[in-house]
Amino acid sequence: MACVINDRSRGPERELAVLLRTGPFERALRAAIAARGLSLERLHVRLAERGAHVSLASLSNWQRGRSRPERSHSLAAVRELESILGLPADSLVALLGPRRPRGRWLAHDPLAIRQQLRDLVEALDDDELPTVLAVVRALRASDRK
């Protein structure tokens, strides 16, 4: 019986280990936070204590996949998060990959637009896909009128 309880308690750790290898970044970050039982508010305070000043909104957006840390001070904060959460060095940073291209020229680059859409879809949870598809269908229908 004790073996079953131990297996269940290791479930989140096992999931975290897989996510740290495979990503995506936001799911790995969410799993690490959950596995350590820390709130975003507490993480925010711990980061500030270490001199890594990141807004609570940014932390929330990072774990939801709404934005990604790309600037040098944000990457430094992610490295501090790895330390606070007891993760191997650069385990979260490695999941970020290269910086995404930015600028006005992107609006005219169909390949960049497709990549942005792919990134957006990858960041969604499975339960969010039907809502997004419904919005896209409504937008298409309104464009046809």
The first five atom37 places (N, CA, C, CB, O) and aatype in JSON, in Angstrom:
{
  "aatype": [12, 0, 4, 19, 9, 2, 3, 1, 15, 1, 7, 14, 6, 1, 6, 10, 0, 19, 10, 10, 1, 16, 7, 14, 13, 6, 1, 0, 10, 1, 0, 0, 9, 0, 0, 1, 7, 10, 15, 10, 6, 1, 10, 8, 19, 1, 10, 0, 6, 1, 7, 0, 8, 19, 15, 10, 0, 15, 10, 15, 2, 17, 5, 1, 7, 1, 15, 1, 14, 6, 1, 15, 8, 15, 10, 0, 0, 19, 1, 6, 10, 6, 15, 9, 10, 7, 10, 14, 0, 3, 15, 10, 19, 0, 10, 10, 7, 14, 1, 1, 14, 1, 7, 1, 17, 10, 0, 8, 3, 14, 10, 0, 9, 1, 5, 5, 10, 1, 3, 10, 19, 6, 0, 10, 3, 3, 3, 6, 10, 14, 16, 19, 10, 0, 19, 19, 1, 0, 10, 1, 0, 15, 3, 1, 11],
  "atom_mask": [
    [1, 1, 1, 1, 1],
    [1, 1, 1, 1, 1],
    [1, 1, 1, 1, 1],
    [1, 1, 1, 1, 1],
    [1, 1, 1, 1, 1],
    [1, 1, 1, 1, 1],
    [1, 1, 1, 1, 1],
    [1, 1, 1, 1, 1],
    [1, 1, 1, 1, 1],
    [1, 1, 1, 1, 1],
    [1, 1, 1, 0, 1],
    [1, 1, 1, 1, 1],
    [1, 1, 1, 1, 1],
    [1, 1, 1, 1, 1],
    [1, 1, 1, 1, 1],
    [1, 1, 1, 1, 1],
    [1, 1, 1, 1, 1],
    [1, 1, 1, 1, 1],
    [1, 1, 1, 1, 1],
    [1, 1, 1, 1, 1],
    [1, 1, 1, 1, 1],
    [1, 1, 1, 1, 1],
    [1, 1, 1, 0, 1],
    [1, 1, 1, 1, 1],
    [1, 1, 1, 1, 1],
    [1, 1, 1, 1, 1],
    [1, 1, 1, 1, 1],
    [1, 1, 1, 1, 1],
    [1, 1, 1, 1, 1],
    [1, 1, 1, 1, 1],
    [1, 1, 1, 1, 1],
    [1, 1, 1, 1, 1],
    [1, 1, 1, 1, 1],
    [1, 1, 1, 1, 1],
    [1, 1, 1, 1, 1],
    [1, 1, 1, 1, 1],
    [1, 1, 1, 0, 1],
    [1, 1, 1, 1, 1],
    [1, 1, 1, 1, 1],
    [1, 1, 1, 1, 1],
    [1, 1, 1, 1, 1],
    [1, 1, 1, 1, 1],
    [1, 1, 1, 1, 1],
    [1, 1, 1, 1, 1],
    [1, 1, 1, 1, 1],
    [1, 1, 1, 1, 1],
    [1, 1, 1, 1, 1],
    [1, 1, 1, 1, 1],
    [1, 1, 1, 1, 1],
    [1, 1, 1, 1, 1],
    [1, 1, 1, 0, 1],
    [1, 1, 1, 1, 1],
    [1, 1, 1, 1, 1],
    [1, 1, 1, 1, 1],
    [1, 1, 1, 1, 1],
    [1, 1, 1, 1, 1],
    [1, 1, 1, 1, 1],
    [1, 1, 1, 1, 1],
    [1, 1, 1, 1, 1],
    [1, 1, 1, 1, 1],
    [1, 1, 1, 1, 1],
    [1, 1, 1, 1, 1],
    [1, 1, 1, 1, 1],
    [1, 1, 1, 1, 1],
    [1, 1, 1, 0, 1],
    [1, 1, 1, 1, 1],
    [1, 1, 1, 1, 1],
    [1, 1, 1, 1, 1],
    [1, 1, 1, 1, 1],
    [1, 1, 1, 1, 1],
    [1, 1, 1, 1, 1],
    [1, 1, 1, 1, 1],
    [1, 1, 1, 1, 1],
    [1, 1, 1, 1, 1],
    [1, 1, 1, 1, 1],
    [1, 1, 1, 1, 1],
    [1, 1, 1, 1, 1],
    [1, 1, 1, 1, 1],
    [1, 1, 1, 1, 1],
    [1, 1, 1, 1, 1],
    [1, 1, 1, 1, 1],
    [1, 1, 1, 1, 1],
    [1, 1, 1, 1, 1],
    [1, 1, 1, 1, 1],
    [1, 1, 1, 1, 1],
    [1, 1, 1, 0, 1],
    [1, 1, 1, 1, 1],
    [1, 1, 1, 1, 1],
    [1, 1, 1, 1, 1],
    [1, 1, 1, 1, 1],
    [1, 1, 1, 1, 1],
    [1, 1, 1, 1, 1],
    [1, 1, 1, 1, 1],
    [1, 1, 1, 1, 1],
    [1, 1, 1, 1, 1],
    [1, 1, 1, 1, 1],
    [1, 1, 1, 0, 1],
    [1, 1, 1, 1, 1],
    [1, 1, 1, 1, 1],
    [1, 1, 1, 1, 1],
    [1, 1, 1, 1, 1],
    [1, 1, 1, 1, 1],
    [1, 1, 1, 0, 1],
    [1, 1, 1, 1, 1],
    [1, 1, 1, 1, 1],
    [1, 1, 1, 1, 1],
    [1, 1, 1, 1, 1],
    [1, 1, 1, 1, 1],
    [1, 1, 1, 1, 1],
    [1, 1, 1, 1, 1],
    [1, 1, 1, 1, 1],
    [1, 1, 1, 1, 1],
    [1, 1, 1, 1, 1],
    [1, 1, 1, 1, 1],
    [1, 1, 1, 1, 1],
    [1, 1, 1, 1, 1],
    [1, 1, 1, 1, 1],
    [1, 1, 1, 1, 1],
    [1, 1, 1, 1, 1],
    [1, 1, 1, 1, 1],
    [1, 1, 1, 1, 1],
    [1, 1, 1, 1, 1],
    [1, 1, 1, 1, 1],
    [1, 1, 1, 1, 1],
    [1, 1, 1, 1, 1],
    [1, 1, 1, 1, 1],
    [1, 1, 1, 1, 1],
    [1, 1, 1, 1, 1],
    [1, 1, 1, 1, 1],
    [1, 1, 1, 1, 1],
    [1, 1, 1, 1, 1],
    [1, 1, 1, 1, 1],
    [1, 1, 1, 1, 1],
    [1, 1, 1, 1, 1],
    [1, 1, 1, 1, 1],
    [1, 1, 1, 1, 1],
    [1, 1, 1, 1, 1],
    [1, 1, 1, 1, 1],
    [1, 1, 1, 1, 1],
    [1, 1, 1, 1, 1],
    [1, 1, 1, 1, 1],
    [1, 1, 1, 1, 1],
    [1, 1, 1, 1, 1],
    [1, 1, 1, 1, 1],
    [1, 1, 1, 1, 1]
  ],
  "atom_positions": [
    [[0.82, -1.19, 0.0], [0.0, 0.0, 0.0], [0.86, 1.25, 0.0], [-0.94, 0.0, 1.2], [0.56, 2.21, -0.72]],
    [[1.94, 1.28, 0.79], [2.82, 2.44, 0.83], [3.46, 2.69, -0.53], [3.9, 2.26, 1.89], [3.73, 3.84, -0.89]],
    [[3.7, 1.63, -1.29], [4.28, 1.77, -2.62], [3.37, 2.57, -3.54], [4.56, 0.4, -3.22], [3.84, 3.4, -4.32]],
    [[2.07, 2.33, -3.46], [1.1, 3.05, -4.28], [1.1, 4.53, -3.93], [-0.31, 2.45, -4.11], [1.07, 5.38, -4.82]],
    [[1.14, 4.84, -2.66], [1.15, 6.24, -2.23], [2.41, 6.93, -2.74], [1.06, 6.34, -0.68], [2.34, 8.06, -3.23]],
    [[3.58, 6.26, -2.63], [4.82, 6.85, -3.11], [4.8, 7.06, -4.61], [5.99, 5.97, -2.74], [5.27, 8.09, -5.09]],
    [[4.25, 6.11, -5.38], [4.15, 6.27, -6.83], [3.29, 7.47, -7.18], [3.56, 5.01, -7.46], [3.63, 8.22, -8.1]],
    [[2.2, 7.65, -6.46], [1.32, 8.78, -6.75], [2.01, 10.1, -6.44], [0.03, 8.67, -5.94], [1.85, 11.07, -7.19]],
    [[2.76, 10.15, -5.36], [3.44, 11.4, -5.0], [4.55, 11.72, -5.98], [4.0, 11.31, -3.58], [4.91, 12.89, -6.13]],
    [[5.1, 10.73, -6.64], [6.15, 10.97, -7.62], [5.6, 11.36, -8.98], [7.02, 9.74, -7.76], [6.37, 11.76, -9.86]],
    [[4.32, 11.26, -9.19], [3.7, 11.59, -10.48], [4.05, 12.98, -10.97], [0.0, 0.0, 0.0], [4.5, 13.12, -12.1]],
    [[3.84, 14.01, -10.14], [4.19, 15.36, -10.59], [5.68, 15.52, -10.88], [3.78, 16.38, -9.54], [6.05, 16.23, -11.81]],
    [[6.54, 14.86, -10.1], [7.98, 14.94, -10.34], [8.35, 14.28, -11.67], [8.76, 14.28, -9.19], [9.19, 14.78, -12.42]],
    [[7.71, 13.15, -11.95], [7.96, 12.44, -13.21], [7.5, 13.3, -14.39], [7.23, 11.08, -13.22], [8.21, 13.42, -15.38]],
    [[6.32, 13.88, -14.26], [5.8, 14.76, -15.32], [6.73, 15.95, -15.53], [4.38, 15.25, -14.98], [7.01, 16.33, -16.67]],
    [[7.21, 16.53, -14.44], [8.13, 17.65, -14.53], [9.41, 17.25, -15.25], [8.46, 18.18, -13.13], [9.9, 17.99, -16.1]],
    [[9.95, 16.08, -14.93], [11.19, 15.62, -15.58], [10.98, 15.49, -17.09], [11.64, 14.26, -14.98], [11.86, 15.86, -17.87]],
    [[9.84, 14.97, -17.5], [9.54, 14.83, -18.93], [9.42, 16.21, -19.57], [8.25, 14.02, -19.15], [9.98, 16.45, -20.64]],
    [[8.68, 17.11, -18.93], [8.49, 18.45, -19.49], [9.79, 19.23, -19.58], [7.48, 19.22, -18.65], [9.96, 20.04, -20.49]],
    [[10.69, 19.02, -18.65], [11.99, 19.71, -18.72], [12.82, 19.22, -19.9], [12.77, 19.49, -17.41], [13.71, 19.93, -20.37]],
    [[12.53, 18.02, -20.39], [13.23, 17.51, -21.57], [12.52, 17.91, -22.86], [13.36, 15.98, -21.51], [13.17, 18.19, -23.86]],
    [[11.19, 17.94, -22.83], [10.43, 18.08, -24.07], [9.74, 19.42, -24.23], [9.42, 17.0, -24.15], [9.44, 19.83, -25.36]],
    [[9.48, 20.13, -23.12], [8.76, 21.4, -23.19], [7.28, 21.17, -23.39], [0.0, 0.0, 0.0], [6.79, 20.05, -23.23]],
    [[6.59, 22.19, -23.74], [7.07, 23.54, -23.97], [7.4, 24.27, -22.66], [6.02, 24.33, -24.76], [7.05, 23.81, -21.57]],
    [[8.06, 25.4, -22.79], [8.52, 26.17, -21.65], [7.4, 26.43, -20.64], [9.09, 27.48, -22.12], [7.58, 26.17, -19.45]],
    [[6.25, 26.93, -21.1], [5.19, 27.32, -20.17], [4.66, 26.14, -19.37], [4.05, 27.98, -20.93], [4.35, 26.29, -18.18]],
    [[4.55, 24.97, -19.99], [4.07, 23.8, -19.25], [5.1, 23.33, -18.24], [3.72, 22.65, -20.22], [4.75, 22.93, -17.13]],
    [[6.38, 23.39, -18.62], [7.44, 23.0, -17.7], [7.48, 23.95, -16.51], [8.8, 22.97, -18.42], [7.63, 23.52, -15.37]],
    [[7.36, 25.25, -16.78], [7.36, 26.23, -15.69], [6.18, 25.99, -14.75], [7.32, 27.67, -16.25], [6.34, 25.98, -13.53]],
    [[4.99, 25.8, -15.33], [3.79, 25.54, -14.52], [3.97, 24.29, -13.66], [2.55, 25.39, -15.42], [3.62, 24.29, -12.48]],
    [[4.51, 23.23, -14.26], [4.7, 21.97, -13.52], [5.72, 22.15, -12.4], [5.16, 20.85, -14.48], [5.55, 21.59, -11.31]],
    [[6.79, 22.91, -12.66], [7.81, 23.13, -11.62], [7.23, 23.92, -10.45], [9.03, 23.88, -12.21], [7.5, 23.61, -9.29]],
    [[6.44, 24.92, -10.76], [5.82, 25.72, -9.7], [4.86, 24.86, -8.87], [5.05, 26.93, -10.31], [4.86, 24.92, -7.65]],
    [[4.06, 24.05, -9.57], [3.11, 23.18, -8.87], [3.84, 22.13, -8.03], [2.18, 22.49, -9.88], [3.44, 21.85, -6.9]],
    [[4.91, 21.56, -8.57], [5.65, 20.52, -7.85], [6.29, 21.07, -6.57], [6.74, 19.92, -8.74], [6.45, 20.34, -5.59]],
    [[6.64, 22.32, -6.58], [7.26, 22.94, -5.39], [6.23, 23.56, -4.47], [8.27, 24.0, -5.81], [6.55, 23.95, -3.34]],
    [[4.99, 23.67, -4.92], [3.93, 24.2, -4.07], [4.05, 25.68, -3.76], [0.0, 0.0, 0.0], [3.58, 26.14, -2.72]],
    [[4.68, 26.42, -4.64], [4.84, 27.86, -4.42], [3.8, 28.64, -5.23], [6.27, 28.31, -4.81], [3.41, 28.23, -6.32]],
    [[3.37, 29.75, -4.68], [2.46, 30.62, -5.41], [3.27, 31.58, -6.27], [1.53, 31.41, -4.44], [4.46, 31.78, -6.03]],
    [[2.64, 32.16, -7.27], [3.33, 33.16, -8.09], [3.77, 34.34, -7.24], [2.43, 33.63, -9.23], [4.84, 34.92, -7.46]],
    [[2.93, 34.71, -6.28], [3.28, 35.83, -5.4], [4.56, 35.54, -4.63], [2.13, 36.12, -4.43], [5.43, 36.41, -4.5]],
    [[4.67, 34.33, -4.11], [5.88, 33.95, -3.35], [7.1, 33.92, -4.27], [5.69, 32.57, -2.68], [8.18, 34.37, -3.88]],
    [[6.93, 33.4, -5.48], [8.04, 33.4, -6.44], [8.47, 34.82, -6.77], [7.63, 32.66, -7.73], [9.67, 35.1, -6.88]],
    [[7.49, 35.7, -6.93], [7.77, 37.1, -7.22], [8.63, 37.72, -6.12], [6.45, 37.89, -7.38], [9.6, 38.42, -6.4]],
    [[8.27, 37.45, -4.88], [9.03, 37.96, -3.73], [10.44, 37.36, -3.71], [8.3, 37.65, -2.41], [11.42, 38.08, -3.53]],
    [[10.54, 36.05, -3.91], [11.85, 35.38, -3.89], [12.76, 35.91, -4.99], [11.68, 33.86, -4.03], [13.96, 36.08, -4.78]],
    [[12.19, 36.17, -6.18], [12.98, 36.74, -7.27], [13.48, 38.14, -6.9], [12.14, 36.8, -8.58], [14.65, 38.47, -7.12]],
    [[12.59, 38.95, -6.33], [12.96, 40.31, -5.94], [14.07, 40.29, -4.89], [11.73, 41.08, -5.39], [14.98, 41.12, -4.92]],
    [[14.0, 39.34, -3.97], [15.04, 39.21, -2.95], [16.41, 38.91, -3.57], [14.67, 38.11, -1.96], [17.45, 39.23, -3.0]],
    [[16.38, 38.28, -4.74], [17.63, 37.94, -5.43], [18.02, 39.0, -6.47], [17.5, 36.58, -6.11], [18.98, 38.82, -7.22]],
    [[17.26, 40.09, -6.51], [17.58, 41.17, -7.44], [17.03, 40.99, -8.83], [0.0, 0.0, 0.0], [17.37, 41.76, -9.72]],
    [[16.18, 40.0, -9.04], [15.56, 39.77, -10.35], [14.16, 40.36, -10.31], [15.53, 38.23, -10.71], [13.23, 39.76, -9.77]],
    [[14.02, 41.53, -10.87], [12.76, 42.24, -10.8], [11.92, 41.97, -12.05], [12.99, 43.75, -10.63], [12.17, 42.51, -13.13]],
    [[10.93, 41.11, -11.86], [9.99, 40.74, -12.91], [8.6, 40.93, -12.34], [10.22, 39.26, -13.42], [8.35, 40.58, -11.19]],
    [[7.72, 41.49, -13.12], [6.36, 41.74, -12.61], [5.62, 40.42, -12.41], [5.58, 42.64, -13.58], [5.91, 39.41, -13.04]],
    [[4.67, 40.47, -11.52], [3.8, 39.33, -11.28], [3.04, 38.98, -12.55], [2.83, 39.63, -10.12], [2.83, 37.8, -12.85]],
    [[2.63, 40.0, -13.3], [1.92, 39.78, -14.57], [2.81, 39.02, -15.55], [1.46, 41.12, -15.2], [2.34, 38.13, -16.25]],
    [[4.09, 39.37, -15.61], [5.0, 38.66, -16.52], [5.13, 37.2, -16.13], [6.39, 39.33, -16.52], [5.09, 36.32, -16.99]],
    [[5.28, 36.92, -14.84], [5.34, 35.53, -14.39], [4.09, 34.77, -14.79], [5.53, 35.47, -12.87], [4.17, 33.63, -15.27]],
    [[2.95, 35.38, -14.6], [1.69, 34.75, -14.98], [1.64, 34.5, -16.48], [0.51, 35.62, -14.54], [1.24, 33.42, -16.92]],
    [[2.03, 35.5, -17.26], [2.01, 35.36, -18.72], [2.99, 34.3, -19.19], [2.34, 36.69, -19.39], [2.7, 33.57, -20.14]],
    [[4.15, 34.2, -18.54], [5.11, 33.16, -18.92], [4.54, 31.77, -18.69], [6.41, 33.33, -18.14], [4.68, 30.9, -19.55]],
    [[3.9, 31.56, -17.55], [3.4, 30.21, -17.27], [2.15, 29.88, -18.06], [3.12, 30.06, -15.78], [1.78, 28.71, -18.17]],
    [[1.49, 30.88, -18.6], [0.3, 30.64, -19.44], [0.64, 30.59, -20.92], [-0.74, 31.72, -19.2], [-0.21, 30.25, -21.75]],
    [[1.87, 30.92, -21.26], [2.28, 30.91, -22.66], [1.85, 32.14, -23.43], [0.0, 0.0, 0.0], [1.89, 32.16, -24.66]],
    [[1.43, 33.17, -22.72], [0.99, 34.4, -23.39], [2.16, 35.28, -23.8], [0.06, 35.19, -22.48], [2.04, 36.1, -24.7]],
    [[3.28, 35.1, -23.14], [4.52, 35.78, -23.54], [5.67, 34.9, -23.1], [4.63, 37.22, -22.91], [5.5, 33.96, -22.32]],
    [[6.86, 35.22, -23.62], [8.05, 34.43, -23.3], [9.16, 35.37, -22.87], [8.49, 33.57, -24.51], [9.3, 36.47, -23.4]],
    [[9.95, 34.95, -21.92], [11.1, 35.76, -21.53], [12.14, 35.72, -22.64], [11.72, 35.26, -20.18], [12.58, 34.64, -23.05]],
    [[12.54, 36.9, -23.13], [13.53, 36.95, -24.2], [14.65, 37.94, -23.92], [12.86, 37.3, -25.52], [15.79, 37.73, -24.34]],
    [[14.35, 39.01, -23.22], [15.38, 40.01, -22.93], [16.33, 39.49, -21.86], [14.73, 41.35, -22.47], [16.02, 38.56, -21.11]],
    [[17.51, 40.11, -21.8], [18.56, 39.6, -20.91], [18.12, 39.59, -19.45], [19.81, 40.44, -21.06], [18.43, 38.63, -18.73]],
    [[17.41, 40.63, -18.98], [16.99, 40.63, -17.57], [15.93, 39.56, -17.31], [16.45, 42.03, -17.16], [15.86, 39.02, -16.21]],
    [[15.12, 39.27, -18.31], [14.11, 38.2, -18.15], [14.77, 36.84, -18.12], [13.08, 38.26, -19.3], [14.38, 35.97, -17.33]],
    [[15.78, 36.63, -18.96], [16.5, 35.35, -18.95], [17.25, 35.15, -17.64], [17.48, 35.27, -20.14], [17.35, 34.03, -17.13]],
    [[17.78, 36.24, -17.09], [18.42, 36.16, -15.78], [17.4, 35.76, -14.71], [19.09, 37.51, -15.4], [17.71, 34.99, -13.81]],
    [[16.19, 36.29, -14.83], [15.13, 35.93, -13.88], [14.75, 34.46, -14.02], [13.88, 36.82, -14.09], [14.47, 33.8, -13.02]],
    [[14.73, 33.94, -15.24], [14.42, 32.52, -15.44], [15.5, 31.66, -14.8], [14.29, 32.19, -16.95], [15.2, 30.61, -14.21]],
    [[16.74, 32.09, -14.91], [17.82, 31.33, -14.26], [17.65, 31.34, -12.73], [19.21, 31.92, -14.65], [17.93, 30.35, -12.07]],
    [[17.21, 32.46, -12.2], [16.94, 32.53, -10.76], [15.75, 31.62, -10.41], [16.64, 33.99, -10.32], [15.76, 30.94, -9.38]],
    [[14.74, 31.61, -11.28], [13.59, 30.71, -11.06], [14.05, 29.26, -11.0], [12.54, 30.88, -12.18], [13.61, 28.49, -10.14]],
    [[14.95, 28.88, -11.9], [15.47, 27.51, -11.89], [16.1, 27.19, -10.54], [16.51, 27.32, -13.03], [15.9, 26.1, -10.0]],
    [[16.85, 28.13, -10.01], [17.49, 27.92, -8.71], [16.45, 27.83, -7.59], [18.47, 29.06, -8.42], [16.5, 26.92, -6.77]],
    [[15.51, 28.77, -7.58], [14.46, 28.79, -6.55], [13.64, 27.5, -6.58], [13.54, 30.0, -6.74], [13.28, 26.96, -5.53]],
    [[13.34, 27.02, -7.79], [12.49, 25.84, -7.95], [13.28, 24.53, -7.86], [11.76, 25.9, -9.28], [12.71, 23.45, -7.99]],
    [[14.6, 24.64, -7.64], [15.41, 23.43, -7.51], [15.57, 22.66, -8.81], [0.0, 0.0, 0.0], [15.63, 21.43, -8.8]],
    [[15.64, 23.37, -9.91], [15.78, 22.74, -11.22], [17.23, 22.77, -11.67], [14.88, 23.44, -12.26], [18.01, 23.61, -11.21]],
    [[17.61, 21.87, -12.57], [18.96, 21.93, -13.12], [19.19, 23.26, -13.85], [19.21, 20.75, -14.07], [18.27, 23.83, -14.43]],
    [[20.42, 23.74, -13.8], [20.77, 25.0, -14.47], [20.43, 24.93, -15.96], [22.27, 25.32, -14.27], [20.71, 23.94, -16.63]],
    [[19.83, 26.0, -16.44], [19.46, 26.18, -17.85], [18.38, 25.2, -18.34], [20.68, 26.03, -18.71], [18.14, 25.12, -19.55]],
    [[17.73, 24.48, -17.45], [16.71, 23.54, -17.9], [15.5, 24.25, -18.48], [16.27, 22.65, -16.74], [14.92, 23.79, -19.47]],
    [[15.09, 25.38, -17.89], [13.99, 26.15, -18.46], [14.47, 27.02, -19.61], [13.33, 27.02, -17.39], [13.78, 27.15, -20.63]],
    [[15.63, 27.62, -19.47], [16.17, 28.5, -20.52], [16.31, 27.73, -21.83], [17.54, 29.09, -20.09], [16.03, 28.28, -22.9]],
    [[16.75, 26.49, -21.76], [16.94, 25.68, -22.96], [15.63, 25.47, -23.72], [17.55, 24.33, -22.6], [15.64, 25.28, -24.93]],
    [[14.51, 25.49, -23.0], [13.21, 25.27, -23.65], [12.73, 26.49, -24.43], [12.17, 24.88, -22.61], [11.81, 26.4, -25.23]],
    [[13.35, 27.63, -24.19], [12.92, 28.85, -24.86], [13.34, 28.91, -26.32], [13.47, 30.05, -24.14], [12.64, 29.5, -27.14]],
    [[14.46, 28.31, -26.66], [14.92, 28.36, -28.03], [15.38, 29.75, -28.41], [0.0, 0.0, 0.0], [15.59, 30.6, -27.54]],
    [[15.55, 30.0, -29.71], [16.04, 31.3, -30.15], [14.97, 32.39, -29.99], [16.5, 31.23, -31.61], [13.78, 32.1, -29.94]],
    [[15.43, 33.63, -29.92], [14.5, 34.76, -29.85], [13.64, 34.78, -31.1], [15.27, 36.11, -29.69], [14.09, 34.42, -32.19]],
    [[12.41, 35.2, -30.92], [11.5, 35.31, -32.05], [11.77, 36.63, -32.78], [10.02, 35.23, -31.59], [12.06, 37.64, -32.14]],
    [[11.68, 36.61, -34.09], [11.88, 37.86, -34.84], [10.79, 38.86, -34.52], [11.92, 37.58, -36.34], [9.64, 38.49, -34.27]],
    [[11.17, 40.12, -34.53], [10.22, 41.18, -34.23], [10.36, 42.29, -35.25], [10.43, 41.73, -32.8], [11.37, 42.37, -35.96]],
    [[9.36, 43.12, -35.33], [9.44, 44.29, -36.2], [8.29, 44.37, -37.17], [0.0, 0.0, 0.0], [7.52, 43.43, -37.33]],
    [[8.2, 45.52, -37.83], [7.09, 45.75, -38.77], [7.15, 44.83, -39.97], [7.1, 47.17, -39.23], [6.1, 44.47, -40.52]],
    [[8.32, 44.45, -40.39], [8.45, 43.61, -41.59], [7.74, 42.28, -41.42], [9.92, 43.38, -41.91], [7.39, 41.64, -42.41]],
    [[7.52, 41.84, -40.19], [6.84, 40.57, -39.96], [5.42, 40.57, -40.49], [6.83, 40.26, -38.48], [4.92, 39.53, -40.92]],
    [[4.77, 41.71, -40.47], [3.39, 41.77, -40.92], [3.26, 41.39, -42.39], [2.82, 43.16, -40.7], [2.17, 41.04, -42.84]],
    [[4.36, 41.44, -43.14], [4.31, 41.15, -44.56], [4.99, 39.84, -44.92], [4.94, 42.27, -45.33], [5.15, 39.52, -46.1]],
    [[5.38, 39.09, -43.93], [6.08, 37.83, -44.16], [5.15, 36.66, -43.83], [7.38, 37.76, -43.31], [4.93, 36.35, -42.66]],
    [[4.6, 36.0, -44.88], [3.64, 34.9, -44.64], [4.23, 33.75, -43.81], [3.14, 34.36, -45.96], [3.52, 33.15, -43.01]],
    [[5.52, 33.45, -44.01], [6.12, 32.36, -43.22], [6.2, 32.72, -41.75], [7.53, 32.03, -43.76], [5.99, 31.87, -40.88]],
    [[6.52, 33.98, -41.46], [6.58, 34.42, -40.06], [5.19, 34.4, -39.43], [7.19, 35.84, -39.97], [5.04, 34.03, -38.27]],
    [[4.18, 34.79, -40.2], [2.8, 34.77, -39.7], [2.38, 33.34, -39.39], [1.82, 35.41, -40.72], [1.76, 33.08, -38.35]],
    [[2.72, 32.4, -40.28], [2.4, 30.99, -40.02], [3.09, 30.49, -38.76], [2.81, 30.11, -41.22], [2.49, 29.77, -37.95]],
    [[4.36, 30.88, -38.59], [5.1, 30.45, -37.4], [4.47, 31.03, -36.13], [6.57, 30.87, -37.5], [4.37, 30.34, -35.11]],
    [[4.05, 32.29, -36.2], [3.38, 32.89, -35.04], [2.1, 32.14, -34.73], [3.08, 34.38, -35.29], [1.78, 31.92, -33.56]],
    [[1.35, 31.74, -35.75], [0.12, 30.98, -35.52], [0.43, 29.61, -34.92], [-0.66, 30.81, -36.84], [-0.25, 29.17, -34.0]],
    [[1.47, 28.95, -35.43], [1.87, 27.66, -34.86], [2.24, 27.81, -33.39], [3.06, 27.06, -35.65], [1.83, 27.01, -32.54]],
    [[3.03, 28.85, -33.09], [3.43, 29.09, -31.7], [2.21, 29.33, -30.82], [4.38, 30.29, -31.62], [2.14, 28.83, -29.7]],
    [[1.26, 30.09, -31.34], [0.04, 30.38, -30.59], [-0.74, 29.1, -30.31], [-0.83, 31.37, -31.35], [-1.16, 28.87, -29.18]],
    [[-0.92, 28.27, -31.32], [-1.67, 27.02, -31.15], [-0.94, 26.09, -30.19], [-1.87, 26.32, -32.51], [-1.58, 25.45, -29.36]],
    [[0.39, 26.01, -30.28], [1.16, 25.16, -29.37], [1.04, 25.62, -27.93], [2.63, 25.15, -29.78], [1.1, 24.8, -27.01]],
    [[0.86, 26.92, -27.71], [0.76, 27.46, -26.35], [-0.6, 27.21, -25.71], [1.06, 28.93, -26.36], [-0.75, 27.38, -24.5]],
    [[-1.58, 26.81, -26.52], [-2.92, 26.62, -25.99], [-3.05, 25.27, -25.29], [-3.95, 26.71, -27.12], [-2.42, 24.29, -25.68]],
    [[-3.85, 25.24, -24.27], [-4.21, 23.98, -23.65], [-5.26, 23.32, -24.52], [-4.73, 24.17, -22.18], [-5.98, 24.0, -25.26]],
    [[-5.36, 21.99, -24.45], [-6.32, 21.27, -25.3], [-7.75, 21.78, -25.12], [-6.27, 19.79, -25.0], [-8.51, 21.82, -26.08]],
    [[-8.11, 22.15, -23.89], [-9.48, 22.59, -23.65], [-9.75, 23.99, -24.21], [-9.78, 22.57, -22.16], [-10.9, 24.42, -24.27]],
    [[-8.69, 24.72, -24.61], [-8.87, 26.05, -25.18], [-9.08, 26.03, -26.69], [-7.67, 26.91, -24.85], [-9.59, 26.99, -27.26]],
    [[-8.7, 24.93, -27.35], [-8.78, 24.86, -28.8], [-10.19, 25.05, -29.35], [-8.25, 23.55, -29.27], [-10.36, 25.8, -30.31]],
    [[-11.23, 24.4, -28.8], [-12.57, 24.61, -29.34], [-13.02, 26.08, -29.31], [-13.57, 23.77, -28.58], [-13.67, 26.55, -30.24]],
    [[-12.66, 26.79, -28.26], [-13.03, 28.2, -28.15], [-12.32, 29.02, -29.23], [-12.69, 28.76, -26.75], [-12.93, 29.87, -29.87]],
    [[-11.05, 28.76, -29.42], [-10.28, 29.49, -30.43], [-10.84, 29.19, -31.82], [-8.77, 29.11, -30.36], [-10.99, 30.11, -32.63]],
    [[-11.15, 27.94, -32.1], [-11.71, 27.59, -33.41], [-13.06, 28.27, -33.62], [-11.86, 26.07, -33.54], [-13.37, 28.7, -34.74]],
    [[-13.87, 28.36, -32.58], [-15.16, 29.04, -32.7], [-14.96, 30.52, -33.03], [-15.97, 28.89, -31.4], [-15.7, 31.08, -33.84]],
    [[-13.98, 31.14, -32.42], [-13.7, 32.56, -32.71], [-13.22, 32.72, -34.15], [-12.63, 33.12, -31.72], [-13.66, 33.63, -34.84]],
    [[-12.34, 31.83, -34.6], [-11.85, 31.91, -35.98], [-13.0, 31.74, -36.96], [-10.76, 30.83, -36.23], [-13.09, 32.47, -37.95]],
    [[-13.87, 30.79, -36.7], [-15.03, 30.59, -37.59], [-15.93, 31.82, -37.61], [-15.84, 29.36, -37.16], [-16.42, 32.2, -38.67]],
    [[-16.15, 32.43, -36.47], [-16.98, 33.64, -36.41], [-16.32, 34.78, -37.18], [-17.22, 34.07, -34.94], [-17.0, 35.52, -37.88]],
    [[-15.01, 34.92, -37.07], [-14.3, 35.97, -37.82], [-14.38, 35.72, -39.32], [-12.83, 36.03, -37.38], [-14.58, 36.66, -40.09]],
    [[-14.23, 34.47, -39.74], [-14.34, 34.14, -41.16], [-15.73, 34.45, -41.68], [-14.02, 32.67, -41.4], [-15.89, 34.99, -42.77]],
    [[-16.73, 34.1, -40.89], [-18.12, 34.33, -41.3], [-18.38, 35.83, -41.43], [-19.12, 33.69, -40.29], [-19.04, 36.26, -42.38]],
    [[-17.87, 36.63, -40.51], [-18.09, 38.07, -40.58], [-17.34, 38.7, -41.75], [-17.67, 38.74, -39.27], [-17.78, 39.71, -42.29]],
    [[-16.19, 38.12, -42.14], [-15.44, 38.62, -43.3], [-16.17, 38.33, -44.61], [-14.04, 38.0, -43.33], [-16.01, 39.07, -45.58]],
    [[-16.95, 37.28, -44.65], [-17.66, 36.9, -45.88], [-18.89, 37.75, -46.14], [-18.07, 35.45, -45.82], [-19.41, 37.78, -47.25]],
    [[-19.35, 38.44, -45.11], [-20.59, 39.22, -45.27], [-20.36, 40.48, -46.04], [-21.18, 39.56, -43.93], [-21.3, 41.25, -46.26]]
  ]
}
